[in-house]
Amino acid sequence: MSFNTSISGLNAAQKDLAVTGNNIANAKSTGFKKSRGEFGDIYAVSAFGNIKTATGQGVLTQAVTQQFTQGNLDFTDNALDLAITGEGFFAFQPSRDSSETIFSRAGAMGVDKDGWLVNSAGQFLKAYPVDERSGTLLGNSIDIAGPVQLPLGAGEPSATTEVDVRFNLPSDAEVITAPFDYEDATTYNAASSIQVFDSLGNSHVLTSYYVKNDLNDWTVYYTLRTNTGDVIEVPDTSALVFDANGNLDTVAPDPLTFTINAADLGTGAADLEITMGIDERSTQYNQPFSMVDQSQDGRAPGQLTGLAVGEDGLVRATYSNGEFRYLGKIALADFRNPQGLKQIGNNSWVETIDSGPPISGEAGVNTFGMIQGGALEASNVDITEELVNLIIAQRNFQANARAIETNKALSDTITNIR
């Protein structure tokens, strides 16, 4: 019986060595969670046995449990790398058409040849659907989460619909009586231009010409120079009246809206309808003409320039024309008993009966942690601690081997009795 007891001790020490060795081997594995061997003693006493004299029959391995403590963050140069600071797991699916979900804390991400976000094992990162313009979440169940794909096309152009300007006109400007002619600079006091866009993203130049008619009385004329070089005169004008303090008193019409026919643009785009907004804070002071501020809401086509993931898990693509689009919100999951998860390699797990079903969540909501872009969660293995455990396991193995040696010596002594 004593041989079996010592052999169980050898097995337990060997299991402890294996667990410790595996922890040390994965000290640099991203998202790895260290394991701990848990052991219990063996007592077998019959119904009428005397528990006061029972000596026990060795040790058994009760479980090897993973410790889901937070690992340190290692910041990287890859903006697609992701780490969770707090509770939760990333969700992946093995293939585009798979309904299986795999869970991991390893967030080393990249893009495959088709533009899908994948981890180093080629698994597809799952995200909740969102409104691509506002980022509003459309559902937060793991069942409806799906892979994230970078847009393959260019950013969509947008036609200019509004132009807003704010300026100062010189109060000492000369009154002009000659008929306005945009080709004759003596028929206007000042001019300013802004780039606008049609529905196809073609750029044109809208120019405003300021003509002083009388004291505190101005007229603004407009032309549009198309990208083919043709100049279109806008038949409508803006009338400005300032008060004695140089503040803008009235604008007529307010606002001015005019339309440039598609045929005149010559680009194949739709009619260009622009609303001119003149800021009520515009002034007429005894200073040179200056354009304080001007803006327009159109955009040219754009190319994808970047992809970023916020702390809340929102994935946003940005384009060279200033446009952006939300692609999804990183799906997170947690379990009532994470130690019941089944390990499948590559620092990944799948649910089991012991772990319970996944609990869907969002970064920063309830008990779920935040997402850190451009970082990876390092292994939570403490090398110093593991080396100490290694020494202890080795000592236990040697002690049990010595017990077997002693038992053999006793057995030999009895065998040699004559």
C-alpha positions as CSV (number, residue, x, y, z in Angstrom):
1,M,0.0,0.0,0.0
2,S,2.8,2.4,0.8
3,F,4.2,1.9,-2.7
4,N,0.9,3.1,-4.2
5,T,0.8,6.1,-1.9
6,S,4.3,7.2,-3.0
7,I,3.4,6.5,-6.7
8,S,0.4,8.8,-6.3
9,G,2.7,11.4,-4.9
10,L,5.0,11.0,-7.9
11,N,2.1,11.4,-10.3
12,A,0.9,14.6,-8.5
13,A,4.4,16.1,-8.5
14,Q,4.8,15.2,-12.2
15,K,1.4,16.9,-12.9
16,D,2.5,19.9,-11.0
17,L,5.7,20.0,-13.0
18,A,3.8,19.8,-16.2
19,V,1.4,22.6,-15.3
20,T,4.3,24.8,-14.2
21,G,6.3,24.0,-17.3
22,N,3.3,24.9,-19.5
23,N,2.9,28.2,-17.8
24,I,6.6,29.0,-18.3
25,A,6.4,28.0,-22.0
26,N,3.6,30.4,-22.5
27,A,5.0,33.4,-20.7
28,K,5.0,35.3,-24.0
29,S,1.7,34.0,-25.4
30,T,-0.7,36.9,-26.0
31,G,-3.8,36.6,-23.9
32,F,-2.6,33.4,-22.2
33,K,-4.0,32.6,-18.7
34,K,-1.8,30.6,-16.4
35,S,-3.1,27.3,-14.8
36,R,-2.9,25.9,-11.3
37,G,-2.8,22.3,-10.2
38,E,-5.2,21.5,-7.4
39,F,-4.7,18.4,-5.4
40,G,-6.5,16.5,-2.6
41,D,-5.7,13.6,-0.3
42,I,-7.1,10.1,-0.5
43,Y,-8.7,8.4,2.5
44,A,-10.5,5.0,2.1
45,V,-12.0,3.8,5.4
46,S,-14.5,1.0,5.4
47,A,-17.9,1.3,7.1
48,F,-16.5,-0.3,10.3
49,G,-13.0,1.1,10.0
50,N,-11.3,3.3,12.6
51,I,-10.8,6.8,11.3
52,K,-8.5,7.6,14.2
53,T,-5.8,5.2,12.9
54,A,-6.4,5.8,9.1
55,T,-3.2,6.9,7.4
56,G,-4.5,7.9,4.0
57,Q,-3.6,6.4,0.6
58,G,-1.9,9.2,-1.2
59,V,-2.9,12.2,-3.3
60,L,-5.0,12.8,-6.5
61,T,-5.3,15.6,-9.0
62,Q,-8.6,17.3,-8.4
63,A,-8.4,19.8,-11.2
64,V,-6.1,22.0,-13.3
65,T,-7.8,25.4,-13.3
66,Q,-7.0,28.5,-15.3
67,Q,-6.6,31.8,-13.5
68,F,-8.3,34.6,-15.4
69,T,-6.5,37.5,-13.8
70,Q,-5.6,40.6,-15.9
71,G,-2.4,40.5,-17.8
72,N,-0.3,43.6,-18.4
73,L,-0.8,45.7,-21.6
74,D,1.9,45.7,-24.2
75,F,1.5,48.7,-26.6
76,T,2.2,48.0,-30.3
77,D,2.5,49.9,-33.6
78,N,-0.5,48.1,-35.0
79,A,-3.7,50.1,-34.5
80,L,-5.8,46.9,-35.1
81,D,-4.3,45.2,-32.0
82,L,-6.9,45.0,-29.3
83,A,-6.8,44.4,-25.5
84,I,-9.5,44.2,-22.9
85,T,-8.9,45.9,-19.6
86,G,-11.3,44.2,-17.3
87,E,-13.8,41.4,-17.7
88,G,-14.9,39.8,-21.0
89,F,-13.7,37.8,-24.0
90,F,-13.5,38.6,-27.7
91,A,-15.8,36.5,-29.9
92,F,-14.6,34.9,-33.1
93,Q,-16.0,32.5,-35.7
94,P,-13.7,30.0,-37.4
95,S,-15.0,30.7,-40.9
96,R,-17.4,33.2,-42.6
97,D,-20.3,30.8,-42.8
98,S,-19.7,29.1,-39.4
99,S,-22.2,29.4,-36.6
100,E,-19.7,28.3,-33.9
101,T,-18.3,31.0,-31.6
102,I,-14.8,30.8,-30.1
103,F,-13.8,33.1,-27.2
104,S,-10.3,34.5,-26.6
105,R,-8.5,37.3,-24.8
106,A,-5.8,37.5,-27.5
107,G,-6.5,40.5,-29.7
108,A,-3.6,40.4,-32.3
109,M,-5.6,41.4,-35.3
110,G,-5.0,41.9,-39.0
111,V,-6.8,42.0,-42.3
112,D,-7.1,39.1,-44.7
113,K,-7.0,39.4,-48.5
114,D,-10.7,40.2,-48.7
115,G,-10.6,43.0,-46.0
116,W,-12.0,41.0,-43.1
117,L,-10.7,41.5,-39.6
118,V,-9.1,38.3,-38.4
119,N,-6.8,37.1,-35.6
120,S,-3.4,35.3,-36.1
121,A,-5.3,32.0,-36.4
122,G,-7.4,33.3,-39.3
123,Q,-10.6,33.5,-37.2
124,F,-13.1,36.2,-37.9
125,L,-13.7,38.9,-35.2
126,K,-17.4,39.3,-34.4
127,A,-19.0,42.7,-33.9
128,Y,-22.6,43.9,-33.3
129,P,-24.3,45.8,-36.2
130,V,-24.5,49.6,-35.9
131,D,-25.8,52.5,-37.9
132,E,-22.9,53.4,-40.2
133,R,-23.4,57.1,-39.8
134,S,-24.2,57.6,-36.1
135,G,-22.7,54.4,-34.6
136,T,-26.0,53.6,-32.9
137,L,-26.1,50.0,-31.8
138,L,-28.7,47.9,-33.6
139,G,-28.5,44.8,-31.4
140,N,-26.2,43.3,-28.8
141,S,-26.6,39.6,-28.9
142,I,-23.7,37.3,-29.8
143,D,-26.2,35.5,-32.1
144,I,-26.6,38.5,-34.4
145,A,-22.9,39.6,-34.3
146,G,-20.9,39.0,-37.4
147,P,-17.5,39.5,-39.0
148,V,-16.2,43.0,-39.7
149,Q,-15.0,43.9,-43.2
150,L,-13.2,47.0,-44.3
151,P,-15.0,48.9,-47.1
152,L,-13.4,48.1,-50.4
153,G,-14.7,51.1,-52.3
154,A,-13.9,54.8,-52.0
155,G,-15.6,57.2,-49.7
156,E,-18.8,58.4,-51.3
157,P,-18.9,62.0,-52.6
158,S,-21.5,64.4,-51.4
159,A,-22.9,67.4,-53.3
160,T,-22.7,70.8,-51.7
161,T,-26.0,72.0,-50.4
162,E,-25.0,74.8,-48.0
163,V,-22.3,77.5,-48.0
164,D,-21.9,79.7,-44.9
165,V,-19.8,82.8,-44.8
166,R,-18.8,85.4,-42.3
167,F,-16.9,88.5,-43.3
168,N,-16.0,92.2,-42.7
169,L,-16.6,94.7,-45.4
170,P,-14.6,98.0,-45.3
171,S,-16.8,100.9,-44.3
172,D,-14.6,103.4,-46.2
173,A,-14.9,101.4,-49.5
174,E,-15.7,103.5,-52.6
175,V,-19.3,103.5,-53.8
176,I,-19.5,101.8,-57.3
177,T,-22.0,102.9,-59.8
178,A,-20.8,101.0,-62.9
179,P,-22.8,97.9,-63.8
180,F,-21.3,94.7,-62.3
181,D,-19.0,92.6,-64.5
182,Y,-17.1,89.7,-62.9
183,E,-14.4,90.1,-65.5
184,D,-13.8,93.8,-64.6
185,A,-12.3,94.2,-61.1
186,T,-13.2,97.9,-61.1
187,T,-16.9,97.0,-60.9
188,Y,-16.7,95.3,-57.4
189,N,-15.0,96.2,-54.1
190,A,-14.0,92.7,-53.0
191,A,-14.3,89.0,-53.9
192,S,-13.8,85.6,-52.2
193,S,-14.0,82.1,-53.5
194,I,-14.7,78.6,-52.1
195,Q,-14.5,75.1,-53.5
196,V,-17.9,73.3,-53.9
197,F,-18.7,69.8,-55.2
198,D,-21.4,68.2,-57.3
199,S,-23.1,64.8,-56.8
200,L,-20.2,63.0,-58.5
201,G,-17.6,64.7,-56.4
202,N,-16.3,67.1,-59.2
203,S,-15.0,70.3,-57.7
204,H,-16.1,73.8,-58.9
205,V,-15.3,77.3,-57.6
206,L,-18.1,79.5,-56.2
207,T,-17.1,83.2,-56.1
208,S,-18.9,86.0,-54.2
209,Y,-18.4,89.6,-55.4
210,Y,-19.2,92.4,-53.0
211,V,-20.4,95.8,-54.4
212,K,-21.0,98.9,-52.3
213,N,-24.1,100.7,-53.6
214,D,-24.4,103.4,-50.9
215,L,-23.6,104.0,-47.3
216,N,-24.2,100.8,-45.4
217,D,-25.8,99.3,-48.5
218,W,-24.1,96.4,-50.4
219,T,-25.0,93.8,-53.1
220,V,-23.4,90.4,-53.4
221,Y,-23.2,88.7,-56.9
222,Y,-22.2,85.1,-57.5
223,T,-20.5,83.1,-60.2
224,L,-19.6,79.4,-60.5
225,R,-16.6,78.4,-62.4
226,T,-17.0,74.7,-63.4
227,N,-14.1,72.2,-63.5
228,T,-14.2,72.6,-67.3
229,G,-13.4,76.3,-67.0
230,D,-16.8,77.7,-67.9
231,V,-18.2,80.5,-65.8
232,I,-21.9,80.5,-64.9
233,E,-23.4,83.7,-63.6
234,V,-26.0,83.3,-60.9
235,P,-29.0,85.5,-61.7
236,D,-29.9,86.0,-58.0
237,T,-28.1,88.3,-55.6
238,S,-28.0,89.1,-51.9
239,A,-28.8,92.6,-50.5
240,L,-27.0,93.6,-47.3
241,V,-27.8,96.5,-45.0
242,F,-25.6,97.4,-42.0
243,D,-26.6,99.7,-39.1
244,A,-24.7,102.7,-37.8
245,N,-22.6,100.5,-35.6
246,G,-21.3,98.4,-38.4
247,N,-23.5,95.3,-37.6
248,L,-25.4,93.4,-40.2
249,D,-29.0,94.6,-40.1
250,T,-30.8,92.8,-42.9
251,V,-30.0,90.2,-45.6
252,A,-32.5,89.7,-48.5
253,P,-33.3,87.1,-49.3
254,D,-32.3,85.2,-46.2
255,P,-31.0,82.7,-47.1
256,L,-30.5,82.8,-50.8
257,T,-31.0,79.5,-52.7
258,F,-30.0,79.1,-56.3
259,T,-29.7,76.1,-58.7
260,I,-27.1,75.3,-61.3
261,N,-28.5,73.1,-64.0
262,A,-26.8,69.7,-64.6
263,A,-26.4,70.6,-68.3
264,D,-24.4,73.7,-67.4
265,L,-22.1,71.8,-65.1
266,G,-21.2,69.5,-67.9
267,T,-20.1,66.6,-65.7
268,G,-23.1,64.3,-65.7
269,A,-23.9,65.2,-62.1
270,A,-27.3,66.1,-60.8
271,D,-28.5,69.8,-60.5
272,L,-26.4,71.7,-58.0
273,E,-28.7,73.5,-55.5
274,I,-26.8,75.7,-53.0
275,T,-28.2,77.7,-50.1
276,M,-26.0,80.7,-49.3
277,G,-26.0,81.5,-45.6
278,I,-24.5,84.9,-44.6
279,D,-23.7,85.0,-40.9
280,E,-25.5,87.6,-38.9
281,R,-22.2,88.4,-37.1
282,S,-20.8,89.8,-40.4
283,T,-19.7,93.4,-40.0
284,Q,-18.9,96.7,-41.8
285,Y,-16.0,98.2,-39.9
286,N,-13.3,100.6,-41.0
287,Q,-10.9,97.7,-41.7
288,P,-9.8,95.9,-44.9
289,F,-12.1,93.2,-46.4
290,S,-11.6,89.9,-44.6
291,M,-13.3,86.5,-44.7
292,V,-13.6,85.6,-41.1
293,D,-15.0,82.2,-41.7
294,Q,-16.5,80.1,-44.6
295,S,-17.5,76.5,-45.0
296,Q,-19.5,74.2,-47.2
297,D,-20.9,70.7,-46.7
298,G,-19.8,68.9,-49.9
299,R,-17.2,66.2,-50.3
300,A,-15.0,64.8,-53.0
301,P,-14.6,61.0,-53.3
302,G,-12.2,59.7,-50.7
303,Q,-9.8,56.8,-50.1
304,L,-9.7,54.8,-46.9
305,T,-7.0,56.3,-44.8
306,G,-7.4,54.7,-41.4
307,L,-9.3,52.3,-39.1
308,A,-9.6,52.9,-35.4
309,V,-11.3,51.2,-32.5
310,G,-12.6,53.3,-29.6
311,E,-12.6,52.3,-25.9
312,D,-16.3,51.6,-26.3
313,G,-15.5,49.1,-29.1
314,L,-16.8,51.1,-32.0
315,V,-14.9,50.4,-35.2
316,R,-14.6,53.5,-37.4
317,A,-13.2,53.8,-40.9
318,T,-12.0,57.3,-42.0
319,Y,-11.5,58.6,-45.5
320,S,-9.2,61.2,-47.1
321,N,-12.2,63.4,-47.9
322,G,-13.1,63.7,-44.2
323,E,-15.9,61.2,-44.3
324,F,-16.1,58.4,-41.7
325,R,-18.2,55.3,-41.4
326,Y,-18.9,53.0,-38.4
327,L,-18.4,49.3,-39.3
328,G,-19.6,47.7,-36.1
329,K,-19.1,47.5,-32.3
330,I,-16.8,44.8,-31.0
331,A,-18.8,42.0,-29.4
332,L,-17.8,41.0,-25.9
333,A,-18.9,37.9,-23.9
334,D,-18.5,36.7,-20.4
335,F,-19.4,33.6,-18.4
336,R,-20.7,32.8,-14.9
337,N,-17.9,30.3,-14.5
338,P,-15.0,31.0,-16.9
339,Q,-13.0,28.2,-15.4
340,G,-15.5,25.8,-16.8
341,L,-14.6,26.8,-20.4
342,K,-12.9,24.2,-22.6
343,Q,-9.4,25.0,-23.9
344,I,-9.0,24.4,-27.6
345,G,-5.5,25.9,-28.1
346,N,-4.4,29.2,-29.6
347,N,-5.4,30.8,-26.3
348,S,-9.0,30.2,-27.1
349,W,-12.0,28.6,-25.4
350,V,-15.5,27.3,-26.2
351,E,-18.4,27.1,-23.9
352,T,-19.4,24.0,-21.9
353,I,-22.2,23.0,-19.6
354,D,-19.9,23.9,-16.7
355,S,-19.2,27.4,-18.0
356,G,-22.8,28.2,-18.8
357,P,-23.9,30.1,-21.9
358,P,-22.1,33.3,-23.0
359,I,-23.4,36.6,-21.6
360,S,-23.4,39.2,-24.3
361,G,-22.1,42.7,-23.5
362,E,-20.5,45.9,-24.7
363,A,-17.2,47.4,-23.7
364,G,-17.5,49.7,-20.6
365,V,-21.1,48.6,-19.9
366,N,-22.0,46.8,-16.6
367,T,-19.1,44.5,-15.6
368,F,-17.4,44.5,-19.0
369,G,-14.0,46.1,-19.4
370,M,-12.9,48.7,-21.9
371,I,-11.1,48.0,-25.2
372,Q,-7.6,49.4,-25.7
373,G,-6.6,49.8,-29.3
374,G,-3.0,49.5,-30.4
375,A,-2.2,47.2,-27.4
376,L,-2.2,43.5,-26.6
377,E,-2.8,41.8,-23.2
378,A,0.3,39.9,-22.2
379,S,0.3,36.5,-20.5
380,N,-0.5,36.7,-16.8
381,V,2.4,34.3,-16.0
382,D,4.8,35.5,-13.2
383,I,8.1,33.9,-14.1
384,T,9.5,34.3,-10.6
385,E,6.5,32.6,-9.1
386,E,6.7,29.8,-11.6
387,L,10.3,29.2,-11.0
388,V,9.7,28.8,-7.2
389,N,6.8,26.4,-8.0
390,L,9.2,24.5,-10.2
391,I,11.6,24.0,-7.3
392,I,8.8,22.9,-5.0
393,A,7.4,20.4,-7.5
394,Q,10.9,19.0,-8.1
395,R,11.5,18.7,-4.4
396,N,8.2,16.9,-4.0
397,F,9.0,14.5,-6.8
398,Q,12.4,13.7,-5.3
399,A,10.9,13.1,-1.8
400,N,8.3,10.7,-3.1
401,A,11.0,8.9,-5.1
402,R,13.0,8.6,-1.8
403,A,9.9,7.2,-0.1
404,I,9.6,4.5,-2.8
405,E,13.3,3.7,-2.3
406,T,12.8,3.4,1.5
407,N,9.8,1.1,1.0
408,K,11.9,-1.1,-1.3
409,A,14.6,-1.3,1.3
410,L,12.1,-2.4,3.9
411,S,10.6,-5.0,1.6
412,D,14.0,-6.4,0.8
413,T,14.7,-6.7,4.5
414,I,11.6,-8.8,5.1
415,T,12.3,-10.9,2.0
416,N,15.8,-11.7,3.2
417,I,14.6,-13.0,6.6
418,R,15.5,-16.7,7.0
